[in-house]
Amino acid sequence: MNYSRIIGTGSYLPERKVTNAELATWVETNDEWIVERTGIRARHLAAPEQTTCDLATIAAQRALAMANCTAKEIDLIIVGTTTPDMIYPSTACLLQARLGNHGATAFDVQAVCSGFIYALSIADKFIKTGSAKRALVVGAEIYSRILDWKDRSTCVLFGDGAGACVLEASDTPGILSTHLHADGAYHHLLNVPGTVAQGRLQNGDGFTKMQGSEVFKFAVNVLSEVVEEALAYNQLDRTAIDWLIPHQANIRIITATAKRLKFPMEKVIVTVPEQGNTSAASVPLALDIAVRDGRIQRGQTLILEGVGGGFTWGAVVMRY
């Protein structure tokens, strides 16, 4: 049986770092208020000339370098993003051209903050069925461009960035299982309502709308449930998990989920204080950082999980 196994990770954060103190000069807020409610102290924002594909390219190149793999050896490219460069073609196709790959399957996945989890699950199935041998999976966002910077309930939360991984077919177990869910009945709790027609936004604006307290309750519930589902499916006790890598929405959701699951915070990868919520990029960013700083070691068992607008949510159990 083919397994898919991660052989390289990469990430990129834009150079510009915006602290809470600087943000307080744009909107009525302060560092203490933001930290108390979110745990976020800073976030990175893309330069005006940067595109989502620009961020994705750097993260992808770093993942390919770690994997000792060329772009020509990739036969599947999936990008999870809410903020594509264009209406079409997909950011995955634009990334493919940047990397000099010709002929690989390439497409985007739109599952908002669950985008990387969804994309990783799809790539895993391509490899397990023999439809692909090596896959490049990316989560990339310039979320700052769909924020109302006068709305402190949303603008303090998000940042920009990209994370990537290279998957390879292997006889050695890597990804053990993936678990994806969605429920569109809750779409009104978190969305960007505008649609494009005749070249203009219609039926609303292009800014993120969120009912924060309702999103918090929903996120903690479904993240706890999907991790329990993943553990049960693999007949694993939580003590067998070396690291939990959650979507970095805010520290309160992360700690509440860990508490409900009885996961010690010492085994949770947390990057949200210095990055904010980078949507589909947050899980691969956290994964790459922990791989490169040595916390995550080969042979360890990880759970990746995320929840995003839709609502969408999911988890991946894997041996690194």
N, C-alpha and C positions, 0 to 999 in steps of 0.2 A: 504493500500500500504506500502511495505517495503521501508524504507530509509536507507542509510548507514550514520553512524555518527562516527566521530573520538572520541575515548574514551581515547587515550593515545598517547603521542609523545615521541621521544627520539632521541638523536644525539651523535656523537662522532667525535672529531678531534684528529689526532695523536699528540703525545707529542711534537715532534720537530717543532718549529716555526722558519721559515726562513724570516728574514726581508729583505727589499730592500737593505739595506747596505751590508748584507751578500751576497745577490744575485749578487751585483755589483762586488764581487770578483771572480765570476764565468764567467760572461759575460759582455761585454761592455755596461753598463747602469749606471743609478744612481737613487737615491730616487726621486729627483725632476721630472725627466723624466717619471718615472713610475706613480707617483701620479697624475701628470698633465693629463696623457692620460687615466688612468684607475681607479684612486681613490684607488688603492691597495697599502697597506703599508707592509703587511706580508701575509704569507700563511703557512699552516701546511703540512709537508711531512711525509709519512709513513716510518717507519723503514724498512731496507732491508728485515727483516724476516717477516714483516706483509703482510697479504693478504687482498684483498677486503672483503672476508668473515669474517676476523678478525674484521674489522671496522664495517661491517654490524651487526655482532653478538652483539657487545656492544650497538650499537644504538637500536637494536631490543629488547634487554633485558631491556633497560631503558624505552622503550615504553610499553612493557608488564607490567613492574612494575607500571607505572603510571596508566595503564588501570586496574590494579588489576586482571590480567588475566594470566593464565599459557599457556605455549607453546602448551600443549596438547589440549587446547580449540580452537586453531586456525585451520581452515579447508581450508585456502587459503594463500599461501605465494608467493608474487611477488617481485622480485628484479629488479629495473632499474639500469643498469650498462653498461658502455662502456669498462670496464676493468675487465672481469671475471677472476677468479682464473685459470681456465682451458678452453680449447676449449670445452670440455664437461666432466662431467655433468654441469648443470647450477649452478651458485652461489646460487640460491634459494634452490636447493637440498642440497648443502653443508651446507647452513645455517640451513635448516630443521634438518639435522643430528646433528649439533652443539646444537640446542635447545632441542633435544630429542623428536621431533614431528615425528609421523609415520602415513602416509596415507593421509595427506592433499595434495591438488593440489599444485604444486610448479613449477614455471618457471621464466625465466628472460625475461625482455623487453629491447630491444636495440633501444632507440630513442635518444641517446646521452644526451644532456642537458635537453631535454624534457622527459627524462626517467621516472622521478617520476610522472609527470603530466599524462603521458600515463598509468603508472601502477596504479595510483589512480583511473583513469577513468575506467579501466578494472575491478578493485576490486569492485567499486561501482556498476557496472552492474551485476557482479556475485551475489552481495548481493540483489540487487533490484529484480532479477529474482528468488530468493530463492535458488540459487545454492550454496551459502555459507552463514554462519551466522557471522563468525568472520574472518577477514582478516588481515594479517600483510603485510604492504607495505613498501618497503625500497628503498632508493636511495643511492648507495655506489660507490665510485670511488677511485682508486689510479692512478689518471691522470698523476702524475709525471713520470710514467714509459712509457708514450707514447709522451714525450716531448724531443725535441732536446735542450739540455741546452746551446747550443751555438747560438741558434736562439732567439734573444731578442724580436722578434715580437710575439712569442707564449709563451716562457718559463716564462715570467714575469706574465702571466695572471692566471695560474692555480694552484690549490692546491688539497689536498686529504681530504676525510672525508666521513661521512655517516649520514643519517637521516632516521627516521622510524616513522610510525604511525600504530595504531591498529584501525580498522574499525569494527563496530558492527551493525547488523540489528536493526532498531529502528522505532517506530511509529512516533517519533519526527523528523521533517526534519533536515537533516545534509547537505549532498551534494545535492545541488539544481539542478545543471546541469554541464556537462562537454562538452568541445568543442575541438576536435582534428583535426589537418590538417597536410599535408605533401606535398612537391613538390620536387621530386628527380631530377628535371631539374637543380637544383642549387647545386648538390652534389660536384661539382668541387670547390666551394667557401670555403668549410671546410670539411676536411677528413683526414683519415689515410690510405694511398693508398695500403699498403702492403697486400698480401694474403699469406696464408700458403699452401705449397705443398711439398710433400716429406720431411717434417720436417723442411723446411726452408722458410724464407720470400721471396716471389717473387713478381714481378710486382710493385716494389716500396719498400720503407722502412716502418718502424713501427712508424714514427713520425707524429705528427699533422701538417697539412698544412692549412694555413688560408690566405684568401685575406681580410684583416682586414676592410678596408673602405667599401667594398661591403657587408660584413657580418653585419656591423653596420647599414647600410641603410636598409637592408632587415629585420633585427631584429626589429628595431623601427617601421617599417611599419606593419609587421604582428602581433606584440604584441599589438599595438594600435588597430588594426582591430579585433583581437580575443577578447579583453576585451570589445570593443563596441558590438560585437556579443553576448557575454555572458550577458551583461547588458540588451540588447534589448530582448533577449530570456526570461529573468526573469522579464521583465517590471520594471526594477530597474533604478532609477536615480543614478548617481555616488555619490551623497551625502548620499545614503543609505549604501555605503560601508565603513566599519570601518577601514579596512586595505587592502592594496595591497601588496601581497608578490610575488615579481618578481624573476625570475632566476637571480642570482647574477653574471652576465657576466662581466660587468664593470660599473662604476658609470655613465659614459656618456650615455650608453644605458638606464640605469634605469631612469636618470633624463630627458632624451629626451622623453622617453615613457610617463613618468608622466606628463610632460609639454603638450604633444600632447593630453593626456586624460583629462587635467585640474585637475589632482590629486595633492593636496598639498603634498610636500615631508614629512610633519609631519605625514602623514597617510601611508607612505611607509616603510616597514621593510627593512633595509639595513644592510647587514653583510659583504659585499665584501671588505671593507678596511682591515679587519683582517683575512680574509679567502681566498681571491681570488675567482676564478671561480672553484667551486668543481663539475661542471657538474651536473649529475643527483642527487647529494647529496645537491645541494645548496638550493632548495626550502624547503625540509623537515628540513634541518639544521636551516634555518631562522625561519620556523614555530615553531620548538621546542624552540629555544632561546627566541622568543617573548612570547610563552606560559609560559615558566618558569620564565621569568622576570616580568610577570604580565601585559604586554601591551595587550595581547590578552585575552579577558574574554569570558566566556560562554554567548551565545546568540548573540555575534557579528557576522557581516557578512563580509566574506573575499573573495577576489579573488586571486587565485594562478595562475601564468602564467609562461610559459617558451618557449624557442626556442633553437633548437640544430641542429647539422649537419644532413643532409638528403635532404633538410631542413625539420625538424619537428617542430611543434609548437602547443600550446594549452593553455586552461584556465579551471579552476575549480571555480565555485561559491559555497560557502558553508556557513552554519551557524555553528559556533564552539560550 
